[in-house]
Amino acid sequence: MNKQVSSFLVFIWAISCFQAAYAQSFHQNKIVAHRGAWKNTGAPQNSIASLQNAVKLGCTGSEFDVRMTKDEVLVINHDPHYEGMDIEKTDYADLIKKPLKNGEQLPTFEEYLKEGMKQTKTRLVTEIKPSPAGKERALLLAEKVVQTVSKMKAQKWVVYISFDYDILKKVRELDKNAKLQYLNGNSSAEQLQTDNIGGLDYHFSVLQKDEQWIANAKKLDLVTNAWTVNDTLIMDYFFVRNIDFITTDEPEKALIRDARFAKEKRKLVWSDEFNYVGLPDSNKWGYEVGGKGWGNNELEYYTNADTSNALVKNGVLSITARKNKFENRDYTSARLLTKGKAEWTYGRIEVRAKLPKGRGTWPAIWMLGSNIGTAGWPKSGEIDIMEHVGYDPDTLVGTIHTQSYNHVKGTQKSKKIFIKNPYTEFHVYAVDWTPEKMDFLLDGNVYLSIPNEHKTVNEWPFDKPEYLLLNLAVGGNWGGAKGIDESVFPAAMQVDYVRVFQ
């Protein structure tokens, strides 16, 4: 092989390697580090170091903010002022006289892109900030940002975001293939699609106000992102709804949770997050009504759609038992159920709740077979996800009742465990129900596992639909076994959410 051919082959190999690297896909997780990974690393926000940390963590994106100096240098800084200097009224040479706390100079946009392009797994989520000087300067900034990205051939890495709709429309005008997400939360999915914006990146509270936001956006093929999600419970809210991305100051926590949800590969099939005010959603919940003792000699009358006993407010459902004479009873409460509205065979049912305290209270989160009207109890099967009686503080009981295994015979399959702070803190009570077994969980930890013995329906009736019930009883054979402390009323079980996965 002559020297010329050899050199040509080396050149082709180098080009192929470059193309292969360039064609690499980005990380498949959903986590965008907000201003880089800074909170738990000590790096300054929006610094090169915070970008490097986000890359090391394996985030799918690292977000940063672009502004323009008086002499039209593009720099990375969130606020319009830096070390007391107005960025738009200060030359770059003066800004860099004061370094970041880690010794870095205030980075330019080009420097940031150059660093980000050293790898091919983390997107560079570029927020173009609106200008305090007005629209004309904001659009000039947008133009310069796009020109810089084009000059450095960084299009593959860059996602553009902005609170200024006109900035995004300007970017689209300059680059028909640009990836865009709008931040302000005031445009419908339909409007974004019409204007070819391509994605929304709204504050998490906007997306939580309407549970259909994400689903509607996905139907229109819009990318969905929520900022800035730092609370793990809110992270979970979006993970179970299969949002495309979340932007967070806590990428370390978010990556762990994202991996867990990705591994489980379950879909949210039903939920109530109680992000509304008033009575429970009538499309999801009905009521069992009356004061007949409910087979347990209970003392309450369950009311029908009465906000004094069942009320959603501040993101929480409160089921409240009150000392209040009603018909033939001295107490009122509520018993909610999904019968005829939502019923499931198998799945993971999770309820995050805070329990009432006091002797005589008997809160329950449980399920009954939908065929109870024909099969009767206990042949229809009962799953007690959580029961607690007030005279036995700080405890949880999980149980199944069947024809062969039930409390009447004293053969129920059950376990009681300790709960830390059930009256002051929310806990997640869950059952993971499959054809082979029933796992009972507290805060994600299995404390009771009941296998399907594969005998008869008398032992395992749990291959048919069941519906969910939430109620707070007063007294009764079990709840009132040691009397009732009337001073604890009104008492409430508070429910933060109900989620069903399959």
Helices and strands as residue ranges (DSSP letters): H 3-22, E 31-33, H 48-57, E 61-68, E 74-76, E 81-82, E 85-86, G 87-89, H 92-95, H 109-116, E 123-128, H 135-151, E 158-162, H 165-174, E 179-182, H 189-194, E 199-203, H 204-209, H 213-219, E 223-227, H 232-240, E 245-248, H 251-264, E 268-272, E 286-287, E 300-302, E 310-313, E 316-326, E 329-333, E 335-337, E 347-354, E 361-369, H 372-375, E 382-387, E 395-401, E 413-418, E 427-433, E 437-442, E 445-451, E 466-474, H 476-479, G 486-488, E 491-501
